[in-house]
Amino acid sequence: MKSRELARLIARAAAEKKAEDIIVLDIGKLLIITDYFVICSGKTTRHVKTIFENIQRKLDEKAVRPLGVEGQGEAYWILLDCGDVVAHIFTQKERDYYQLERLWKDAPQLNWDESPKRRTSKP
């Protein structure tokens, strides 16, 4: 599976579980170790785990094996490393603290959902 398709799959799996503020950053030209960051938030640690579990289920269906997972226990910030795509699933408090979007502000965003509803909500 190509990295762009994988990033979209992860973002859509997060959206299925009502993840908030989902963005996909194309960081391939800024960072040599990965192509995309998928960043999203859950309302609670249980919500963060639910989002993670759905992403994991979708990856299993496509026979994609993550290289590593960090933060599953506390679930304030779960990092799912799929090589070319890294997913960051935060509680809002952790996301506000680490501000990955600000850190990688020069990275273009990938439109991960082509539906008109999402397209009109963000430029």
N, C-alpha and C positions, 0 to 999 in steps of 0.2 A: 504494500500500500504506500502510495506517495505521501510525503510529509504534509502537503497541503490538504489532501483528503483526510488524513489522520487527524489533523488539527480541527477540521470541520466536524468530523465524527465525534471527537471529544467535546467540542462546544455544544453540539446538538444533544449529546447524552446528558450534559449538565443542564441544558434547558428543559429537558424532559422532566427533571426533578426540581424545576422552579429555581434554579440557581439565579442569582442576581448579578447585574452588571457584567455580563460575559463579554470579554474582549479577547481577540486573537491578535497577537503582535508578531509581525514578520521580522524576526531579529537575525535572520541568516547572514545579513551583510554587516551586522554589528558584533556578532558573537560567533566564533567558529565552531563551538561545540554543539549547537542545536539550531534548528531553523525557525521554530515557532514556540511562543509561550501562549498557553491558554490560561486566562486568569478569570476567576469567578468567585462569588461569595455565597455563603449560606447564612441563614439567620441564627442558627445555633450550632453547637458542635455535632449534635445528632443530624442536623440538616447537612452539614459538611460531609459526614460519613455516608449519608444516603446518596448524595451527589457522587461521591467517590465510588461507592458500590455500583451505581448505575454505569458510570464510565467503565469500570472494570468489567462489568457484564458485557457491554458493547464491544470492548476490546477482545474479550474471550470469544465472542461470536465470530470475529474476524481473524482469530488465531494470532492476535498481536500480544506478545509477551513484554510487559514493562521490564526495563533494566533494573528499576528500583522504585521503592515507595518509602517515603519518610513521613512521620507525623501522624500515623494512623491512630496511635494510642490516645493522644490528647485531643486530636482533631481540631486544633485551632488553625492549623495550616497543614494541609496534606499536599505533599509534592509527589507527583507521579511522573517518573522519567521514562519516556518511551524513545529515547535516543534523539531523533530529529524533532520531537515535540515533547515539551515539558508542561504539564498541567499544574497549576497552583490553585488550590481550593482553600479559600480563607473564610474565617468568620470576619464580619465587617470590621471589628476592632483591630484584628491583626492586619487586615488589608490596609486600613487607614494608617497604621503604624509603619509598615514596610514600604508602602507606596511604590510598588514595582512599576506601575504605569508612568510615574514621574521619572523614575530611574531610567526607563527605556523609552522616554518620550520621543526620541528621534526615530523610533521604529514605526513603520507604517502598519495600519490595522488591516487585517484581512476580513472581508465581508464573509462571515461564516454561515449566514442564513439569508437566503435569497427571497424570503417571503416579503410581500409589500408592507406588512405590519412592521417588521423590524427595519426594513430599508428606510421607511419614512421617519422612524423614531430617532435615528442618528445619521448625521451627514456622512 
